[in-house]
């Protein structure tokens, strides 16, 4: 059964997790460990919200997660393209 609606809150949580993950690049040692914990916490929050929404809405959790991930990637690509055009 296809996912019918994706709340903006799920997209915001997943985007936040993705942003925290991207901050891991070039870090080492204690800085890496601290950032990894921040990323992990945001991932856990996003996953918990996706799981809860899927259960309440009767959506397949995997399909919902994939829909959220696609929406986040699409929006991030659009922002990147827009920033390159404005540069």
ZIPE-V430774 format. One record per residue. N is the residue number from 1. RES is the residue in one letter. NEAR is the number of other ideal C-beta (glycine too) atoms within 10 Angstrom. Layout:
{{N:RES:NEAR} {N:RES:NEAR}}
This chain:
{{1:X:7} {2:X:8} {3:X:18} {4:X:10} {5:X:10} {6:X:18} {7:X:13} {8:X:8} {9:X:11} {10:X:22} {11:X:18} {12:X:13} {13:X:21} {14:X:24} {15:X:18} {16:X:17} {17:X:21} {18:X:17} {19:X:13} {20:X:18} {21:X:16} {22:X:11} {23:X:14} {24:X:13} {25:X:8} {26:X:7} {27:X:13} {28:X:7} {29:X:7} {30:X:8} {31:X:12} {32:X:14} {33:X:10} {34:X:11} {35:X:17} {36:X:15} {37:X:11} {38:X:15} {39:X:19} {40:X:13} {41:X:12} {42:X:19} {43:X:17} {44:X:11} {45:X:14} {46:X:24} {47:X:15} {48:X:11} {49:X:17} {50:X:23} {51:X:13} {52:X:12} {53:X:19} {54:X:18} {55:X:11} {56:X:8} {57:X:14} {58:X:8} {59:X:20} {60:X:14} {61:X:15} {62:X:11} {63:X:13} {64:X:22} {65:X:19} {66:X:12} {67:X:20} {68:X:22} {69:X:15} {70:X:11} {71:X:16} {72:X:21} {73:X:13} {74:X:11} {75:X:12} {76:X:14} {77:X:10} {78:X:10} {79:X:10} {80:X:10} {81:X:10} {82:X:10} {83:X:9} {84:X:8} {85:X:7} {86:X:6} {87:X:5}}
